[in-house]
């Protein structure tokens, strides 16, 4: 790809490219290293304009249903072949990470695919090797683990909010690439997504959470403070990409102002990263129910039932 001539000013790595996947296209950041098997092309003005229109609900549900079938195939392939998959979801607050994770897991076996969303470290964990508490959650053979935020907290919220020292931060930038290369060498498939949301859309989603009692739990004081440190988070993200966007585990940036498109694009891309075959179990034959053989059910009055209010 031909590089743009520098204007003398520091270039912000915000130019978007497209990764083609089997069914959809994923918006990614030009700063991330790409898989050699995925063709790239610049997003045209026409393609940008199409994202301004909401995705039709019926089309979205239809495409999601198709992707769910493929996710089940991928799950069975991972289980049968003993693969170990780690998917990291990072990005700004309210960027759509949780919604995408939910759509991935809702059709999968929780014994094979699990979500890891760790709370703030305990006092004991703060004295451990930084990566130690994450290592305990890595997958065994035949498992896939989705990290809803991960060890990249150190390069993001901890850096911006001052929860780590300068030395701890610099050590993370040095050790993280080697840590991830070690994971890949051990046989783990590591996929990293950064969900990118605009200032305006994040504000809209924050207001929606404030006004909806069922969503208010999603907001924390740290989330609200992040609005006042938008530029600091941008700088931290750029610095993080500079050190950790490595060939063995590149970052894939998902444009997430449109949640539905972001979910479809991310799932479609994830399916394209891992070659798999259809190992869906064959349909089973349901055997007839066993005869009563003289069984007598105890009186219903001996049991406690849930009140039938509805």
N, C-alpha and C positions, 0 to 999 in steps of 0.2 A: 504494500500500500504506500502511495506517495505521501510523504510527510508535508504538512503545511510549513511555509516559511515563517520563521519567528519574526514577530513585529518588534522585538526588543523588550517587550513586557513579559512578565511571568505568565506562561500559558496555564490556564485552568483546565484540568482534564475532565471536561464536561461534554465534549463532542460525543454524540451518540452514534453507535453503529448497530447493525442488525445481525443477529445470529439466526440463521435459518434452521428450524427444527422440522420434524415431519409434518406437523399440522399448523403450526403458528410461527411467529417470529418474535424473538426476545430482544428487547432493547438492552444494550450493554454499553458500558463505558469504554472509551477508546484506550484508557490506561491499562485495562486488564489484558493479560495474555490469553490468546485464544487457542482452542483445540485445533490441531492441524486438519481434523476431519470435518470441520464445520466451516462452510464458505461464509464470507463476509461481504457486506455492501453498505454503502452510505444510505442513510435514511433520506428520502426525497421529501420535498415540500408537500407533495400529495399524500405521502404516507403519514407525515406529521398531522395533516389536517384531519385524516380519518380518525385519529385518536381523540378528536374533540367531540365526537358524537358518542353517546352512551351505547354500550354493547347491548343488543337485544337480549332480553331475559331468556326467551325460548331458545335462542341460538346458544347462549352461554350454558344453560342447563344441558342441552344436547351434547355440546362439545365436552363438558365436564364429565358426563356419563361415559363418553368414549374413552377419555383419559383414565377414568377409574378402572375400566376394564384392563387397560394397559398396565396400570399400576399393580393390579392383582397379578398379572403375568410376570412383571418385574419382581414382585415379592416372592413368587414361587420359584423363580430362577435363582434369586439370592439364597433362598432356603436350600434348594436342591444342590447348588454348586458350592455352598459354604462361603459365599462372599461376605465381606464386611464393608458396609457402607455408612459413611458419616456425612451428613448434610448440615452445613452451618447457615443459619439465617441471621443476618445482621442488617442494620439500617437505622434510620432515625426513628424516634418514637412515633407511633401511629402510621407507620409506613406500609402496614399490611402483612407483616411477617406471620403473625398469629393466625390470621384468616387463611393464608396459603397453607400453613402447616395443618390446620384443621381439615382443609379439603383433601390433603394428601392422606391423612390418617383415617378418615371416616370410613373408608372401604377396606382397610387393611387389618391384619391380625395383630393385636396389641402385643402378642408374645413374640412377634417377629419385628414389628416396627414400633419403636417407642420414642417418646418425646422427653427431652431433658431441658428443664427450665430451672436452673439453680437460683436460690435466693442469695442474698448478700453473704459473703463468707463469715463464718463464726470466728471468734477470737483464736481458737485453735487452728483453724484453716489458714488464718492470716500468717501463721508461723511456718506453714508448709512451703515446699517448692510450689511456685505459682500454678503450674499445670497439674499438680497432683490431684486435686479434687475433680478435675475433668477426666483424667485418665481412668478413674474408677467407673465411668459411664460409657467407655468405648465399647463397641460391639464385639461379640464373639462371632464365630463362623455361623453364617446363616441369619445374621441380624442386620437391621438398619436402624440408625439412631439419628434423630433430628434434633439439633441443638437450637433452641429458641434463645438466642444470644449464647455466647460462648466465652472462650478465653480472650476474645477480642474486647471484652469489657475494659481491659487494661489500656488498650490503645484508644478507647472512646470515652466512656463516662468517667472512668477513673482518672484519665489524663485531664479532661476538661474540668472536672469538679474538684481536682486536687486530692483524690483519694489514694494516690500513690506518689512516691517520691520521684524526682527526676532520674535518679539512678535506677529505680525499679522500672520506670518506663523505658529507658534506653536499653536496659538488659532484656526487656521483652522484645523490643524491635530486633535485637541481635539473635535471641534464642528461638523466637517463634518460627522463622523459616526453617531452621534446623529441626525443630520439634515436628513440624509438619512433614518435612522430607523423611524423617524417621518413621512417621506413621505410614506414609506411602510405601516405603521400603518394606515395612512389616506386612504389607498386603491389604491395607485399608484403602478403600476408594474414598477420597476426600473431595467433596464438592462444596464450594463457598458462594453464597448469594448475598449481595448487598441490595437492599430495597431502597430505592431513591424516590423521595417524595418532595414536592415543591413546598415552599413556605406557605403559600395560600391554601393548599390542600391540607397540610398538617394543621393549620389553624382551624379550618372548617371541621376536621375530625375531632380536634380537641374540644371545640364548642359543642359538638354533637355528644361527646362523652360527658361533658359537664351537665348538659341538659337532660340526659337519659339516666335515670337511677340504676338501670340494669347494666350500664357501661361505665359508671363512675369509678368502679373499682380498678379500672384499667389505668387510671391516672394516679400518679404519685407526685409528691413535691419535687422530686428530681425531674420528672417529665415536664412540669410547668417551668422549672428553672431553665430547662434546655431551650425554651423559646428565647430567653434573654442571652443565650450563648450560641446562636445559630452560626455565626462566623467561626467561632472557636471549634465547633464540631466539624465544620467544613474543612478547616485546616488540619484537624486531627485525622479526619478520614483520608485526606490527600497524603498525609505523612504515612499513615498505616498502609495504604496501597503501595506507596513507594518502596516499602521494605518487604511486604508480605504477598504481593502479587507475583508469585513465583511460577515457574514453568510447571512444576510438579503439582501445584494446587493453585490455579489462577482464580481471581475473583470474577464473578459474573454479576453484572449490575442489572437489576430489574427495574424498569421505569414503572412506578406503582401509583401514579395519580389516579388511574382507573383500576380499581381493585380487581374487577372481574378479568380484565385483560391480563393483569399482572399474574393472577392465579393460573390462568390457562397457559400463559407464556412460560412461567416458571416450571410447571408440571411437565409441559411438553418438552422443555429443554432438558429437564432431569432424565426423562425417558430416553432422550437422544444421547446422553453421556455414557450410559452403560449398555453395551450390546446384550440383548437377551432374546430368548426364544419362548414360545408359548408352551408352558408346562402346566396349564390349568388342569386340575383333576377332572377325570371323565365323570359324567353324570352318574349318580348312584341310584340303585334300586331300593326303594323303601320297603322293608319287610313288613308282613302283617303284624298287627298288635297281638300280644300274647292273650290267650283266653283267661277268663277270670279264675278258673280252677277252684271255685268255692270261696274266693276271697270276699270278705265282708268289710265294707268301709265303716270306720268308726262314726258315731253320730256327729253330724255337722255342728251341733251345739257344743262339742268339746273343743272346737277350734276358735281362734280369734281372727276375725276378718277385718280388713280395711273398710271403713265406712264408704258406702257408694254415694258420694256426694254428687257426682256427675252422671 
